[in-house]
Amino acid sequence: QVQLVEGGGGLVQPGGSLRLSCAASGSIRGIYAMGWTRQAPGKERELVATVSSSGGSTSYADSVKGRFTISRDNAKSTYYLQMSSLKPEDTAVYYCNADYVGGRKFWGQGTQVTVSS
């Protein structure tokens, strides 16, 4: 089992920045990739960014490319999503997820990000 705890959400003005964190605990050795997914009211869930367990491979949705950066701190077993130049359309609940060997997937509880003036 893996536990994921997100933090860092909140209210920010358009153009502002926010950093989300995801602390992983439990049997984390089986994690081979981590990601951030978001879901806005009335919209489908969107995979925003992913990073491999080695940190050598990242990917981003076109909607956030150039504005968001996913990273990891192995020593703290923590993953981050640095969000810059935020837009109102970035408003959503953001979920941390972990891809695990054997095809399992774990999810955090979600953190609300609201971009509004």
Legacy VTK file of the C-alpha trace (Angstrom):
# vtk DataFile Version 3.0
C-alpha trace
ASCII
DATASET POLYDATA
POINTS 117 float
0.000 0.000 0.000
1.005 3.561 -0.703
-0.335 6.671 0.982
-0.255 10.012 -0.799
-0.886 13.295 0.989
-1.189 16.494 -1.022
-0.687 20.027 0.149
-0.214 23.540 -1.127
-3.538 24.308 -2.764
-5.366 27.574 -2.287
-6.561 30.779 -3.874
-4.269 32.692 -6.199
-4.739 35.589 -8.595
-4.368 35.125 -12.345
-0.715 35.265 -13.312
0.355 34.053 -9.891
2.224 30.941 -8.805
1.558 28.037 -6.504
3.469 24.901 -5.561
1.687 21.675 -4.781
3.351 18.882 -2.842
2.656 15.171 -2.599
4.229 13.186 0.216
4.413 9.454 -0.462
4.710 6.830 2.270
4.321 3.098 2.647
5.641 0.631 0.073
7.049 3.352 -2.184
9.695 1.104 -3.775
7.056 -0.232 -6.118
6.277 3.197 -7.576
7.614 3.621 -11.103
5.937 6.908 -12.022
4.116 9.755 -10.345
1.697 12.240 -11.768
-0.694 15.094 -11.167
-4.248 14.968 -12.466
-6.896 17.647 -12.169
-10.633 17.810 -12.434
-12.688 20.945 -12.810
-16.456 21.039 -12.208
-18.325 19.665 -15.194
-15.141 18.649 -16.993
-13.337 15.383 -17.536
-10.311 14.481 -15.475
-7.091 15.679 -17.132
-3.605 14.254 -16.648
-1.463 17.348 -16.162
2.075 16.062 -15.652
4.038 12.890 -14.995
7.563 12.044 -13.858
9.344 8.693 -13.831
10.659 7.297 -10.564
14.203 8.000 -11.743
13.247 11.591 -12.485
14.705 11.261 -15.943
11.466 11.464 -17.867
8.687 14.016 -17.601
5.616 14.787 -19.653
3.034 17.571 -19.654
-0.396 18.254 -21.047
-0.357 20.867 -23.801
-2.559 23.091 -21.653
0.171 23.514 -19.021
3.378 23.069 -21.005
5.837 25.848 -20.286
3.929 26.947 -17.165
4.001 23.889 -14.880
7.002 21.866 -13.703
6.869 18.479 -12.012
9.774 17.441 -9.820
10.720 15.057 -7.040
12.792 15.029 -3.869
13.879 11.458 -3.264
15.227 12.154 0.185
11.794 13.306 1.316
9.761 10.936 -0.916
7.914 14.042 -2.002
6.774 15.173 -5.423
5.993 18.708 -6.445
4.034 20.572 -9.071
5.266 24.124 -9.535
2.555 26.134 -11.260
3.264 29.555 -12.748
1.359 32.034 -14.901
-1.842 30.571 -13.546
-5.076 31.112 -15.428
-8.704 30.900 -14.265
-9.068 27.751 -16.364
-6.469 26.077 -14.141
-9.029 26.094 -11.335
-9.660 22.491 -10.332
-9.093 19.860 -7.694
-5.581 18.533 -8.199
-4.808 14.902 -7.389
-1.446 13.269 -6.916
-1.270 9.734 -8.286
1.279 6.934 -8.196
1.692 4.195 -10.786
2.704 0.988 -9.086
4.117 -2.306 -10.292
1.474 -4.836 -11.158
-0.788 -2.215 -12.663
-1.994 -0.693 -9.418
-2.613 3.007 -9.070
-2.852 5.048 -5.898
-4.456 8.465 -5.429
-4.220 11.268 -2.958
-7.252 12.984 -1.470
-6.989 16.031 -3.716
-6.270 19.697 -3.097
-8.300 22.631 -4.408
-6.641 25.245 -6.583
-8.679 28.346 -7.366
-7.390 31.024 -9.729
-9.480 34.146 -9.415
-9.160 37.881 -8.933
LINES 1 118
117 0 1 2 3 4 5 6 7 8 9 10 11 12 13 14 15 16 17 18 19 20 21 22 23 24 25 26 27 28 29 30 31 32 33 34 35 36 37 38 39 40 41 42 43 44 45 46 47 48 49 50 51 52 53 54 55 56 57 58 59 60 61 62 63 64 65 66 67 68 69 70 71 72 73 74 75 76 77 78 79 80 81 82 83 84 85 86 87 88 89 90 91 92 93 94 95 96 97 98 99 100 101 102 103 104 105 106 107 108 109 110 111 112 113 114 115 116
